[in-house]
Each structure stands twice: as structure tokens, then as C-alpha cells.
């Protein structure tokens, strides 16, 4: 599901359910969830198993995946990546930093957002566009998709800036692929100064989305300027 949203330079590994055990963690990883409930430990382990399998696909030796600043994974030098998990699904996407500047992935259950959340995460213009999408393409939980897109945008933004990005600081416009299929693209226009890549300052992020198998998934890849 996630792999279809990413370019060939990015490798992805995903899984369904949370079957990974604590034994598959490095000691320093296990210490971080030693007091967590069983469900949290299994989610934590499952997504790290995906990350190590993605490392192998890139020809890299397995490494612990520990949280860095603001909780994002602290990847080894030369690597960029993103993790995501929700109830019943987990995935990792990795690339060499020589090929991709940054990336972010997110998956969510295909269900409406809890009451009151959309008003917190969506700008008025975004809510208007979601209403039109719902009328034209019923059957997709557009509020959840918008939330997922903003999560993916933040995960791509954070390694480039070292800063938080508030939900209100990116304006996401979602498009649907021709044919009405449950997939498409989105653009997040930044409402704050964007990060610099070389001599260019980014004013937004481009991403892809899909909705299938009971989940919505989004991915943002940040290429280097041509």
C-alpha cells in the first residue's frame, strides 16, 4: 500500500497486525517500552522490524531505531526515513540521503475523525474543499485523509527544519486520480517560511494518497532541486 505512493529510490516494508515480539528489539529499544502495555510494545517492535528489513533492501546492516528530538526516528548517517503504525498496520520507508532529501509516511484507519478534531486540524478553506470532495466522491473519509496528509507533511518537514509545524501552518489541497479511483495526490502549501534546499526555499510539499484495505495512507517525498 505505502510502496505504491513512493518513488523507486525509496524502499518500503509494511505489515498487518502486530505480531512482532520484544525479542526482536535491540536492548536499548526494549528499554524504551519496558513499562508500556503489551499492545504498545508490539506496535513499537513491529514497525522497527519493518525498518530493519528496509535497511537490508538498501544493502545496509541492521541498526537500532531510537527516537531523536521530538520523538522522530534518529536515523544513521546517510539514511532518511519515516515510520507509521496504527491499529492493524505498520510500515517503514527508507532511502539513501544522497537520493532523497526527506520523506514522510502516515497510515490511519479508514474511519471518520473523532468529533471536534477536524475543527482543530483543518483550515476553513480545507473544510470547504473536503465538503466538495465528499459530495463528488462519497465513500472516502476525507477528514481522516486530510489528517493523515498533514502528519506525512510534518514528518517530511521536521528533519529539514528541526522545528514543529502546526496543523494551521500548511494548507493541503487533495486531488483524485482520473477514473474516480480511491487514490490521488495532494499539495501542502506552507503558510510559514519553508526549509532551504541548496539555494531554493521550499514553499510546499507534494504527496500521494490511497484508501484501501480498511486504511488511508499518505506519503511525501522531498527530492533535491534539479
PEDA-V45304 format. One record per residue. N is the residue number from 1. PSI is psi in whole degrees, 0 to 359 (999 if undefined). Layout:
n;psi
N;PSI
N;PSI
This chain:
n;psi
1;308
2;320
3;327
4;346
5;359
6;154
7;169
8;338
9;349
10;134
11;145
12;145
13;134
14;164
15;161
16;143
17;177
18;81
19;350
20;145
21;163
22;331
23;341
24;4
25;150
26;154
27;320
28;333
29;314
30;326
31;331
32;336
33;21
34;333
35;5
36;161
37;163
38;318
39;317
40;319
41;318
42;321
43;314
44;316
45;318
46;316
47;331
48;328
49;318
50;317
51;318
52;328
53;326
54;322
55;316
56;321
57;330
58;0
59;22
60;149
61;152
62;144
63;153
64;149
65;101
66;149
67;139
68;214
69;138
70;17
71;353
72;152
73;138
74;89
75;153
76;155
77;140
78;3
79;141
80;151
81;178
82;147
83;153
84;147
85;147
86;180
87;111
88;0
89;143
90;149
91;155
92;143
93;129
94;153
95;159
96;138
97;344
98;339
99;326
100;136
101;321
102;162
103;160
104;136
105;155
106;144
107;144
108;155
109;142
110;81
111;157
112;151
113;150
114;154
115;135
116;346
117;320
118;321
119;334
120;321
121;342
122;138
123;158
124;318
125;324
126;319
127;323
128;316
129;324
130;322
131;318
132;319
133;319
134;324
135;322
136;330
137;72
138;159
139;350
140;138
141;87
142;329
143;318
144;323
145;319
146;316
147;314
148;317
149;319
150;327
151;316
152;320
153;314
154;318
155;329
156;326
157;315
158;313
159;336
160;337
161;331
162;23
163;163
164;156
165;116
166;154
167;327
168;358
169;7
170;131
171;110
172;127
173;122
174;138
175;157
176;135
177;149
178;145
179;355
180;16
181;160
182;60
183;165
184;203
185;177
186;155
187;133
188;106
189;127
190;135
191;9
192;163
193;131
194;171
195;157
196;137
197;106
198;232
199;14
200;137
201;125
202;137
203;3
204;178
205;144
206;142
207;174
208;155
209;160
210;159
211;112
212;163
213;29
214;11
215;158
216;142
217;145
218;155
219;139
220;128
221;130
222;104
223;164
224;149
225;143
226;999
